Amino acid sequence: MSMAAKQELPFKLNDPDLFHSESFVHGKWVKSKSGKFFEVVDPGTGKTWAECPTNDASDVDEAVKSCHECFEGYRKISPRTRAQMLFKWDSLIREHREDLATLLVYETGKPRAEAYGELDYSTGFTWWFAGEAERIQGTVFTPSAPDRRVFTIKQPLGVAAALVPWNFPIAMVLRKAGAALAAGCTMVVKPSPETPITCLALAYLADKAGFPKGALNVLTTDLEKTPDLSEALCRHPLIKKVTFTGSTRVGKLVAKLCSDGLKKCTLELGGNCPFLIFDDANIDQAMDQLFALKWRHAGQACVTANRVYVQSGIFNKFLDRWNAKSKKLVVGHGADKTTTMGPVTTPRGVEKALSLVEDAKAKGAKVLMGGNKISNNNGYFFEPTVITGITQEMDVAKEEIFAPICTFIQFDSEQEAVKAANDTSMGLASYCFTKNVDRIWRLFENLEAGMIGLNTGNSSAAESPFGGMKESGYGKESGKDVAVSEYMVTKTGTLTVEGLV
Ligand SMILES: O=CCCC(=O)O
Protein backbone atom coordinates (compact mmCIF):
# COMPACT_ATOMS: atom_id res chain seq x y z
CA MET A 1 0.00 0.00 0.00
CA SER A 2 1.34 3.45 -0.90
CA MET A 3 1.79 6.35 1.51
CA ALA A 4 -1.28 8.10 0.17
CA ALA A 5 -3.49 5.02 0.34
CA LYS A 6 -3.07 5.10 4.11
CA GLN A 7 -4.35 8.65 4.24
CA GLU A 8 -8.01 9.45 4.71
CA LEU A 9 -9.58 10.41 1.36
CA PRO A 10 -12.00 13.37 1.33
CA PHE A 11 -14.65 11.11 -0.30
CA LYS A 12 -15.87 7.54 -0.14
CA LEU A 13 -15.53 5.10 -3.01
CA ASN A 14 -17.97 2.21 -3.53
CA ASP A 15 -14.97 0.12 -4.54
CA PRO A 16 -11.95 1.30 -2.48
CA ASP A 17 -9.70 -1.04 -4.52
CA LEU A 18 -10.03 1.39 -7.41
CA PHE A 19 -7.79 3.89 -5.62
CA HIS A 20 -4.12 3.45 -6.43
CA SER A 21 -1.43 6.06 -6.13
CA GLU A 22 1.73 4.22 -7.13
CA SER A 23 2.89 3.88 -10.72
CA PHE A 24 1.85 0.77 -12.64
CA VAL A 25 4.57 -1.16 -14.46
CA HIS A 26 4.32 -4.74 -15.70
CA GLY A 27 1.30 -5.53 -13.56
CA LYS A 28 2.83 -4.15 -10.35
CA TRP A 29 2.31 -1.00 -8.28
CA VAL A 30 5.74 0.61 -8.01
CA LYS A 31 7.56 3.59 -6.54
CA SER A 32 10.05 5.70 -8.49
CA LYS A 33 13.78 5.04 -8.30
CA SER A 34 14.27 8.36 -6.50
CA GLY A 35 11.67 7.37 -3.90
CA LYS A 36 10.19 10.87 -4.20
CA PHE A 37 6.47 11.68 -4.24
CA PHE A 38 4.39 14.64 -5.41
CA GLU A 39 1.03 15.87 -4.20
CA VAL A 40 -2.32 15.61 -5.94
CA VAL A 41 -4.48 18.59 -5.00
CA ASP A 42 -8.23 19.20 -4.99
CA PRO A 43 -8.66 22.39 -7.09
CA GLY A 44 -11.85 23.16 -5.17
CA THR A 45 -10.06 23.46 -1.79
CA GLY A 46 -6.34 23.60 -2.58
CA LYS A 47 -5.89 20.59 -0.26
CA THR A 48 -3.67 17.60 -0.99
CA TRP A 49 -5.57 14.31 -1.07
CA ALA A 50 -3.07 11.88 -2.62
CA GLU A 51 0.61 11.44 -3.35
CA CYS A 52 2.15 9.73 -6.36
CA PRO A 53 5.71 8.72 -7.31
CA THR A 54 7.88 11.34 -8.97
CA ASN A 55 9.34 9.33 -11.81
CA ASP A 56 12.14 10.73 -13.93
CA ALA A 57 14.21 9.66 -16.93
CA SER A 58 15.81 6.85 -14.91
CA ASP A 59 12.43 5.11 -14.55
CA VAL A 60 11.65 5.07 -18.26
CA ASP A 61 13.74 2.16 -19.54
CA GLU A 62 12.11 -0.45 -17.30
CA ALA A 63 8.59 0.68 -18.18
CA VAL A 64 9.32 0.75 -21.92
CA LYS A 65 11.08 -2.62 -21.89
CA SER A 66 8.10 -4.11 -20.09
CA CYS A 67 5.81 -2.76 -22.82
CA HIS A 68 8.15 -4.11 -25.49
CA GLU A 69 8.27 -7.57 -23.95
CA CYS A 70 4.48 -7.54 -23.80
CA PHE A 71 4.24 -6.27 -27.39
CA GLU A 72 6.09 -9.31 -28.73
CA GLY A 73 3.18 -11.48 -27.56
CA TYR A 74 0.33 -8.96 -27.73
CA ARG A 75 0.88 -8.25 -31.44
CA LYS A 76 0.11 -11.91 -32.18
CA ILE A 77 -3.10 -12.08 -30.16
CA SER A 78 -6.10 -12.29 -32.47
CA PRO A 79 -8.03 -9.07 -33.14
CA ARG A 80 -11.13 -10.71 -31.64
CA THR A 81 -9.32 -11.37 -28.36
CA ARG A 82 -8.09 -7.74 -28.32
CA ALA A 83 -11.66 -6.62 -28.95
CA GLN A 84 -12.93 -8.81 -26.11
CA MET A 85 -10.39 -7.31 -23.69
CA LEU A 86 -11.42 -3.81 -24.78
CA PHE A 87 -15.09 -4.71 -24.25
CA LYS A 88 -14.33 -6.07 -20.80
CA TRP A 89 -12.40 -2.90 -19.96
CA ASP A 90 -15.35 -0.87 -21.25
CA SER A 91 -17.79 -2.80 -18.99
CA LEU A 92 -15.57 -2.39 -15.93
CA ILE A 93 -15.24 1.36 -16.53
CA ARG A 94 -19.04 1.62 -16.86
CA GLU A 95 -19.49 -0.40 -13.64
CA HIS A 96 -17.18 2.02 -11.81
CA ARG A 97 -18.86 5.14 -13.25
CA GLU A 98 -19.76 6.62 -9.84
CA ASP A 99 -16.28 6.18 -8.36
CA LEU A 100 -14.48 7.39 -11.46
CA ALA A 101 -16.73 10.48 -11.50
CA THR A 102 -15.73 11.16 -7.88
CA LEU A 103 -12.02 10.90 -8.72
CA LEU A 104 -12.51 13.21 -11.70
CA VAL A 105 -14.22 15.84 -9.55
CA TYR A 106 -11.37 15.84 -7.01
CA GLU A 107 -8.63 15.86 -9.64
CA THR A 108 -9.96 18.36 -12.17
CA GLY A 109 -12.49 20.36 -10.14
CA LYS A 110 -15.25 19.83 -12.71
CA PRO A 111 -18.85 19.51 -11.44
CA ARG A 112 -20.15 15.98 -10.98
CA ALA A 113 -22.61 16.29 -13.89
CA GLU A 114 -19.68 17.14 -16.17
CA ALA A 115 -17.68 14.24 -14.76
CA TYR A 116 -20.52 11.91 -15.83
CA GLY A 117 -20.47 13.64 -19.22
CA GLU A 118 -16.76 12.93 -19.56
CA LEU A 119 -17.27 9.28 -18.60
CA ASP A 120 -20.02 8.80 -21.15
CA TYR A 121 -17.80 10.40 -23.80
CA SER A 122 -14.87 8.24 -22.64
CA THR A 123 -16.62 4.90 -22.81
CA GLY A 124 -17.49 5.84 -26.37
CA PHE A 125 -13.79 5.23 -27.06
CA THR A 126 -13.46 1.81 -25.43
CA TRP A 127 -16.67 0.71 -27.15
CA TRP A 128 -15.64 2.13 -30.52
CA PHE A 129 -12.08 0.79 -30.50
CA ALA A 130 -13.25 -2.66 -29.45
CA GLY A 131 -15.19 -2.63 -32.74
CA GLU A 132 -12.28 -1.16 -34.68
CA ALA A 133 -9.89 -3.93 -33.53
CA GLU A 134 -11.67 -6.49 -35.70
CA ARG A 135 -12.05 -4.25 -38.73
CA ILE A 136 -8.39 -3.60 -39.48
CA GLN A 137 -7.98 -4.72 -43.07
CA GLY A 138 -5.48 -4.64 -45.89
CA THR A 139 -6.03 -4.48 -49.64
CA VAL A 140 -5.28 -6.62 -52.70
CA PHE A 141 -5.17 -5.45 -56.31
CA THR A 142 -3.81 -6.14 -59.79
CA PRO A 143 -1.01 -3.75 -60.66
CA SER A 144 0.12 -2.58 -64.12
CA ALA A 145 2.46 -5.55 -64.49
CA PRO A 146 0.00 -8.32 -65.47
CA ASP A 147 1.95 -11.19 -63.89
CA ARG A 148 1.95 -9.58 -60.46
CA ARG A 149 -0.46 -9.13 -57.57
CA VAL A 150 -0.02 -6.45 -54.92
CA PHE A 151 -1.42 -6.59 -51.40
CA THR A 152 -1.10 -4.52 -48.25
CA ILE A 153 -1.33 -5.50 -44.61
CA LYS A 154 -1.35 -3.28 -41.55
CA GLN A 155 0.92 -4.14 -38.64
CA PRO A 156 1.17 -2.54 -35.19
CA LEU A 157 4.08 -0.12 -34.81
CA GLY A 158 5.28 -1.30 -31.40
CA VAL A 159 5.40 0.52 -28.08
CA ALA A 160 3.62 3.88 -27.98
CA ALA A 161 3.98 6.68 -25.44
CA ALA A 162 1.04 8.89 -24.48
CA LEU A 163 1.53 12.31 -22.91
CA VAL A 164 -1.90 13.16 -21.58
CA PRO A 165 -3.49 16.47 -20.45
CA TRP A 166 -5.42 17.14 -17.24
CA ASN A 167 -8.62 18.65 -18.63
CA PHE A 168 -10.27 15.39 -19.79
CA PRO A 169 -7.93 12.88 -18.17
CA ILE A 170 -10.09 9.80 -18.62
CA ALA A 171 -11.31 10.61 -22.12
CA MET A 172 -7.82 11.42 -23.36
CA VAL A 173 -6.27 8.22 -21.95
CA LEU A 174 -9.02 6.09 -23.47
CA ARG A 175 -8.92 7.87 -26.84
CA LYS A 176 -5.19 7.15 -27.09
CA ALA A 177 -4.91 3.77 -25.34
CA GLY A 178 -8.11 2.46 -26.96
CA ALA A 179 -6.69 3.03 -30.45
CA ALA A 180 -3.23 1.70 -29.54
CA LEU A 181 -4.50 -1.49 -27.89
CA ALA A 182 -6.95 -2.12 -30.74
CA ALA A 183 -4.07 -1.81 -33.22
CA GLY A 184 -1.96 -4.34 -31.30
CA CYS A 185 0.43 -1.79 -29.78
CA THR A 186 1.29 -1.50 -26.11
CA MET A 187 1.55 1.83 -24.34
CA VAL A 188 3.30 3.79 -21.58
CA VAL A 189 1.07 6.59 -20.35
CA LYS A 190 2.38 9.67 -18.60
CA PRO A 191 -0.62 11.38 -17.07
CA SER A 192 -0.50 15.04 -16.06
CA PRO A 193 0.76 15.80 -12.56
CA GLU A 194 -2.74 17.07 -11.73
CA THR A 195 -4.59 13.90 -12.76
CA PRO A 196 -2.62 10.71 -12.14
CA ILE A 197 -5.24 8.92 -9.99
CA THR A 198 -7.90 8.45 -12.68
CA CYS A 199 -5.20 7.14 -15.02
CA LEU A 200 -4.02 4.63 -12.41
CA ALA A 201 -7.64 3.56 -11.84
CA LEU A 202 -7.96 2.91 -15.59
CA ALA A 203 -4.75 0.84 -15.51
CA TYR A 204 -6.15 -1.17 -12.59
CA LEU A 205 -9.33 -1.88 -14.59
CA ALA A 206 -7.33 -2.73 -17.73
CA ASP A 207 -5.42 -5.30 -15.69
CA LYS A 208 -8.70 -6.73 -14.38
CA ALA A 209 -10.02 -6.81 -17.96
CA GLY A 210 -7.28 -9.28 -18.85
CA PHE A 211 -4.75 -7.18 -20.75
CA PRO A 212 -1.35 -8.84 -20.34
CA LYS A 213 1.29 -7.37 -18.04
CA GLY A 214 3.02 -4.46 -19.77
CA ALA A 215 0.19 -3.74 -22.20
CA LEU A 216 -0.56 -0.48 -20.38
CA ASN A 217 2.06 0.95 -18.04
CA VAL A 218 1.65 4.26 -16.20
CA LEU A 219 4.49 6.49 -15.06
CA THR A 220 3.41 9.40 -12.88
CA THR A 221 5.46 12.51 -12.27
CA ASP A 222 5.31 16.11 -11.11
CA LEU A 223 5.51 19.35 -13.08
CA GLU A 224 9.25 19.72 -12.58
CA LYS A 225 10.17 16.25 -13.84
CA THR A 226 7.62 16.20 -16.68
CA PRO A 227 10.07 17.49 -19.36
CA ASP A 228 12.80 15.03 -18.28
CA LEU A 229 10.47 12.03 -18.24
CA SER A 230 8.73 13.00 -21.48
CA GLU A 231 12.01 13.54 -23.30
CA ALA A 232 13.28 10.14 -22.17
CA LEU A 233 10.09 8.54 -23.50
CA CYS A 234 10.32 10.36 -26.84
CA ARG A 235 13.98 9.41 -27.24
CA HIS A 236 13.77 5.77 -26.11
CA PRO A 237 14.67 3.56 -29.12
CA LEU A 238 11.86 1.09 -28.36
CA ILE A 239 9.20 3.81 -28.47
CA LYS A 240 7.87 3.89 -32.01
CA LYS A 241 5.02 6.35 -31.66
CA VAL A 242 4.24 9.34 -29.43
CA THR A 243 0.82 10.85 -28.95
CA PHE A 244 0.54 14.20 -27.21
CA THR A 245 -2.39 16.43 -26.30
CA GLY A 246 -1.53 19.82 -24.90
CA SER A 247 -0.15 23.22 -25.80
CA THR A 248 1.30 24.17 -29.19
CA ARG A 249 4.52 25.26 -27.45
CA VAL A 250 5.10 21.80 -25.94
CA GLY A 251 3.80 20.04 -29.06
CA LYS A 252 6.59 21.63 -31.08
CA LEU A 253 9.15 20.33 -28.56
CA VAL A 254 7.66 16.83 -28.76
CA ALA A 255 7.78 16.96 -32.58
CA LYS A 256 11.46 17.98 -32.45
CA LEU A 257 12.34 15.14 -30.07
CA CYS A 258 10.44 12.64 -32.21
CA SER A 259 12.09 13.87 -35.40
CA ASP A 260 15.52 12.78 -34.10
CA GLY A 261 14.34 9.17 -34.09
CA LEU A 262 11.97 9.71 -37.04
CA LYS A 263 9.13 8.60 -34.81
CA LYS A 264 5.55 8.91 -35.83
CA CYS A 265 3.64 11.36 -33.66
CA THR A 266 0.11 12.61 -33.25
CA LEU A 267 -0.20 16.14 -31.93
CA GLU A 268 -3.51 17.48 -30.61
CA LEU A 269 -2.51 21.01 -29.73
CA GLY A 270 -3.96 24.35 -28.76
CA GLY A 271 -7.18 25.80 -30.08
CA ASN A 272 -8.23 29.41 -30.56
CA CYS A 273 -11.64 28.47 -31.87
CA PRO A 274 -13.97 31.03 -33.43
CA PHE A 275 -17.75 30.74 -33.00
CA LEU A 276 -19.76 32.64 -35.66
CA ILE A 277 -23.41 33.55 -35.15
CA PHE A 278 -25.25 35.12 -38.10
CA ASP A 279 -28.40 37.28 -38.01
CA ASP A 280 -30.45 34.41 -39.45
CA ALA A 281 -29.36 31.87 -36.83
CA ASN A 282 -31.77 30.19 -34.46
CA ILE A 283 -30.74 32.28 -31.45
CA ASP A 284 -31.94 29.75 -28.86
CA GLN A 285 -29.98 27.01 -30.58
CA ALA A 286 -26.80 29.12 -30.82
CA MET A 287 -27.18 30.30 -27.22
CA ASP A 288 -27.63 26.79 -25.78
CA GLN A 289 -24.80 25.26 -27.79
CA LEU A 290 -22.40 28.11 -26.96
CA PHE A 291 -23.35 27.98 -23.29
CA ALA A 292 -22.61 24.26 -23.06
CA LEU A 293 -19.39 24.59 -25.06
CA LYS A 294 -17.95 27.75 -23.51
CA TRP A 295 -18.58 27.17 -19.80
CA ARG A 296 -17.84 23.41 -19.87
CA HIS A 297 -15.06 22.70 -17.39
CA ALA A 298 -14.73 26.45 -16.73
CA GLY A 299 -13.57 27.04 -20.32
CA GLN A 300 -10.74 24.49 -20.11
CA ALA A 301 -11.26 22.50 -23.31
CA CYS A 302 -9.11 22.80 -26.41
CA VAL A 303 -12.22 22.90 -28.61
CA THR A 304 -14.00 25.57 -26.56
CA ALA A 305 -15.05 28.87 -28.17
CA ASN A 306 -12.26 31.41 -27.73
CA ARG A 307 -13.71 34.22 -29.86
CA VAL A 308 -17.44 34.65 -30.40
CA TYR A 309 -18.35 36.67 -33.51
CA VAL A 310 -21.98 37.86 -33.61
CA GLN A 311 -23.50 39.66 -36.61
CA SER A 312 -24.54 43.27 -35.95
CA GLY A 313 -28.32 42.72 -36.38
CA ILE A 314 -28.49 40.49 -33.27
CA PHE A 315 -25.31 41.50 -31.41
CA ASN A 316 -26.87 43.48 -28.54
CA LYS A 317 -29.83 41.16 -28.12
CA PHE A 318 -27.60 38.08 -28.05
CA LEU A 319 -25.17 39.63 -25.60
CA ASP A 320 -27.92 40.72 -23.19
CA ARG A 321 -29.42 37.25 -23.17
CA TRP A 322 -26.00 35.65 -22.81
CA ASN A 323 -25.11 37.78 -19.80
CA ALA A 324 -28.46 37.17 -18.11
CA LYS A 325 -28.07 33.41 -18.58
CA SER A 326 -24.41 33.37 -17.50
CA LYS A 327 -25.17 35.31 -14.30
CA LYS A 328 -27.13 32.26 -13.17
CA LEU A 329 -24.02 30.07 -13.14
CA VAL A 330 -23.26 28.77 -9.67
CA VAL A 331 -19.50 28.61 -9.13
CA GLY A 332 -18.40 26.19 -6.43
CA HIS A 333 -16.83 22.88 -5.51
CA GLY A 334 -17.48 20.20 -8.11
CA ALA A 335 -18.87 17.83 -5.48
CA ASP A 336 -21.54 20.32 -4.41
CA LYS A 337 -24.82 19.39 -6.14
CA THR A 338 -25.76 23.03 -6.78
CA THR A 339 -22.51 23.83 -8.60
CA THR A 340 -22.75 24.48 -12.33
CA MET A 341 -19.18 25.73 -12.79
CA GLY A 342 -16.16 24.43 -10.90
CA PRO A 343 -12.75 25.94 -10.28
CA VAL A 344 -10.01 26.01 -12.87
CA THR A 345 -7.69 23.06 -12.34
CA THR A 346 -4.43 24.82 -11.50
CA PRO A 347 -3.36 27.99 -9.68
CA ARG A 348 -1.51 28.88 -12.92
CA GLY A 349 -4.93 28.92 -14.62
CA VAL A 350 -6.15 31.65 -12.27
CA GLU A 351 -3.02 33.74 -12.85
CA LYS A 352 -3.32 33.33 -16.63
CA ALA A 353 -7.00 34.37 -16.54
CA LEU A 354 -6.15 37.47 -14.53
CA SER A 355 -3.36 38.48 -16.86
CA LEU A 356 -5.61 38.02 -19.95
CA VAL A 357 -8.25 40.28 -18.41
CA GLU A 358 -5.67 42.91 -17.40
CA ASP A 359 -4.09 42.89 -20.87
CA ALA A 360 -7.49 43.23 -22.57
CA LYS A 361 -8.54 46.08 -20.26
CA ALA A 362 -5.25 47.91 -20.78
CA LYS A 363 -5.78 47.70 -24.55
CA GLY A 364 -9.30 49.11 -24.39
CA ALA A 365 -11.64 46.13 -23.95
CA LYS A 366 -14.75 46.35 -21.79
CA VAL A 367 -15.37 43.75 -19.07
CA LEU A 368 -19.17 43.30 -18.89
CA MET A 369 -19.17 40.57 -16.29
CA GLY A 370 -16.66 39.02 -13.86
CA GLY A 371 -12.94 39.43 -14.43
CA ASN A 372 -11.80 38.54 -10.93
CA LYS A 373 -10.40 35.74 -8.86
CA ILE A 374 -12.88 34.33 -6.32
CA SER A 375 -11.68 33.68 -2.78
CA ASN A 376 -13.53 30.52 -1.92
CA ASN A 377 -12.18 27.92 0.46
CA ASN A 378 -8.62 28.24 -0.98
CA GLY A 379 -9.80 26.76 -4.30
CA TYR A 380 -8.72 28.03 -7.72
CA PHE A 381 -11.87 29.91 -8.66
CA PHE A 382 -12.37 32.57 -11.31
CA GLU A 383 -15.55 34.48 -12.11
CA PRO A 384 -17.36 33.68 -15.36
CA THR A 385 -16.16 36.63 -17.41
CA VAL A 386 -17.59 38.37 -20.47
CA ILE A 387 -15.52 40.85 -22.47
CA THR A 388 -16.33 43.00 -25.52
CA GLY A 389 -14.34 45.47 -27.59
CA ILE A 390 -11.77 42.81 -28.47
CA THR A 391 -9.04 43.52 -31.03
CA GLN A 392 -6.52 41.15 -32.59
CA GLU A 393 -3.72 42.79 -30.59
CA MET A 394 -5.09 41.48 -27.31
CA ASP A 395 -3.67 38.28 -25.81
CA VAL A 396 -7.21 37.06 -25.20
CA ALA A 397 -7.77 37.03 -28.99
CA LYS A 398 -4.38 35.59 -29.91
CA GLU A 399 -3.91 32.92 -27.26
CA GLU A 400 -5.87 29.90 -26.15
CA ILE A 401 -7.79 31.26 -23.13
CA PHE A 402 -8.35 28.04 -21.16
CA ALA A 403 -10.37 29.84 -18.48
CA PRO A 404 -14.01 30.96 -18.01
CA ILE A 405 -13.60 34.05 -20.18
CA CYS A 406 -15.93 34.63 -23.13
CA THR A 407 -15.08 37.34 -25.65
CA PHE A 408 -17.60 38.84 -28.08
CA ILE A 409 -16.83 40.61 -31.36
CA GLN A 410 -19.35 42.26 -33.69
CA PHE A 411 -19.22 41.73 -37.47
CA ASP A 412 -21.19 42.85 -40.51
CA SER A 413 -20.44 40.54 -43.46
CA GLU A 414 -19.70 36.85 -43.92
CA GLN A 415 -16.44 37.70 -45.68
CA GLU A 416 -15.28 39.86 -42.78
CA ALA A 417 -16.23 37.17 -40.24
CA VAL A 418 -14.37 34.40 -42.08
CA LYS A 419 -11.26 36.56 -42.47
CA ALA A 420 -11.24 37.37 -38.75
CA ALA A 421 -12.03 33.78 -37.73
CA ASN A 422 -9.09 32.46 -39.76
CA ASP A 423 -6.71 35.16 -38.51
CA THR A 424 -4.95 32.82 -36.08
CA SER A 425 -2.00 30.46 -36.23
CA MET A 426 -4.25 27.71 -34.86
CA GLY A 427 -6.92 25.63 -36.56
CA LEU A 428 -8.51 23.10 -34.26
CA ALA A 429 -12.28 23.70 -34.43
CA SER A 430 -14.61 26.41 -35.72
CA TYR A 431 -18.33 26.81 -35.24
CA CYS A 432 -20.99 28.65 -37.24
CA PHE A 433 -24.70 29.21 -36.76
CA THR A 434 -26.91 30.23 -39.71
CA LYS A 435 -30.02 28.88 -41.42
CA ASN A 436 -28.71 29.73 -44.90
CA VAL A 437 -27.74 26.40 -46.45
CA ASP A 438 -25.43 27.90 -49.07
CA ARG A 439 -23.59 29.86 -46.42
CA ILE A 440 -23.28 26.73 -44.28
CA TRP A 441 -21.45 24.97 -47.09
CA ARG A 442 -19.24 27.98 -47.86
CA LEU A 443 -18.28 28.22 -44.21
CA PHE A 444 -17.55 24.51 -44.01
CA GLU A 445 -15.08 24.90 -46.86
CA ASN A 446 -13.66 28.32 -45.96
CA LEU A 447 -13.07 28.07 -42.22
CA GLU A 448 -9.52 26.90 -41.50
CA ALA A 449 -9.93 24.22 -38.87
CA GLY A 450 -9.84 20.45 -38.64
CA MET A 451 -13.37 20.25 -37.20
CA ILE A 452 -16.31 22.49 -38.07
CA GLY A 453 -19.52 22.59 -36.00
CA LEU A 454 -22.42 23.59 -38.28
CA ASN A 455 -25.30 24.72 -36.07
CA THR A 456 -23.54 22.48 -33.56
CA GLY A 457 -21.36 23.22 -30.55
CA ASN A 458 -19.14 20.49 -29.15
CA SER A 459 -19.06 17.70 -31.71
CA SER A 460 -16.39 15.42 -30.23
CA ALA A 461 -17.34 11.74 -30.48
CA ALA A 462 -15.47 8.46 -30.74
CA GLU A 463 -16.81 7.85 -34.25
CA SER A 464 -15.78 11.28 -35.61
CA PRO A 465 -12.16 11.99 -36.59
CA PHE A 466 -10.70 14.45 -34.08
CA GLY A 467 -7.75 16.67 -34.97
CA GLY A 468 -6.66 20.09 -36.10
CA MET A 469 -4.67 21.85 -38.80
CA LYS A 470 -2.13 24.70 -38.81
CA GLU A 471 -0.47 25.01 -35.38
CA SER A 472 -3.20 22.91 -33.75
CA GLY A 473 -1.22 19.86 -34.78
CA TYR A 474 -1.56 16.85 -37.01
CA GLY A 475 -2.85 13.30 -36.97
CA LYS A 476 -6.35 12.09 -36.11
CA GLU A 477 -7.65 10.50 -32.97
CA SER A 478 -11.01 8.71 -33.01
CA GLY A 479 -13.03 8.02 -36.14
CA LYS A 480 -13.20 5.05 -38.48
CA ASP A 481 -9.86 3.57 -39.62
CA VAL A 482 -7.84 6.79 -39.23
CA ALA A 483 -7.28 6.64 -35.47
CA VAL A 484 -6.12 3.02 -35.40
CA SER A 485 -3.97 3.59 -38.50
CA GLU A 486 -1.96 6.14 -36.50
CA TYR A 487 -0.59 3.14 -34.56
CA MET A 488 0.10 0.94 -37.58
CA VAL A 489 2.44 0.63 -40.52
CA THR A 490 1.15 -0.40 -43.94
CA LYS A 491 3.31 -3.08 -45.51
CA THR A 492 3.11 -3.70 -49.26
CA GLY A 493 3.63 -7.16 -50.75
CA THR A 494 4.24 -7.72 -54.45
CA LEU A 495 4.01 -11.29 -55.74
CA THR A 496 5.06 -12.41 -59.18
CA VAL A 497 2.86 -15.33 -60.18
CA GLU A 498 4.17 -17.73 -62.83
CA GLY A 499 1.65 -18.97 -65.35
CA LEU A 500 -0.80 -16.12 -64.86
CA VAL A 501 -0.18 -14.55 -68.29
O1 LIG B 1 -9.45 19.52 -24.69
C1 LIG B 1 -9.31 18.64 -25.51
C2 LIG B 1 -10.24 17.53 -25.80
C3 LIG B 1 -11.64 17.94 -25.84
C4 LIG B 1 -12.52 16.97 -26.58
O2 LIG B 1 -12.11 15.81 -26.83
O3 LIG B 1 -13.63 17.36 -26.91
PDBQT file of the ligand as one rigid body, heavy atoms in Angstrom, charges set to zero:
ROOT
HETATM    1  O1  LIG A 601      -9.450  19.515 -24.693  1.00  0.00    +0.000 OA
HETATM    2  C1  LIG A 601      -9.308  18.640 -25.510  1.00  0.00    +0.000 C 
HETATM    3  C2  LIG A 601     -10.242  17.526 -25.799  1.00  0.00    +0.000 C 
HETATM    4  C3  LIG A 601     -11.645  17.940 -25.837  1.00  0.00    +0.000 C 
HETATM    5  C4  LIG A 601     -12.521  16.966 -26.580  1.00  0.00    +0.000 C 
HETATM    6  O2  LIG A 601     -12.110  15.814 -26.833  1.00  0.00    +0.000 OA
HETATM    7  O3  LIG A 601     -13.633  17.355 -26.913  1.00  0.00    +0.000 OA
ENDROOT
TORSDOF 0
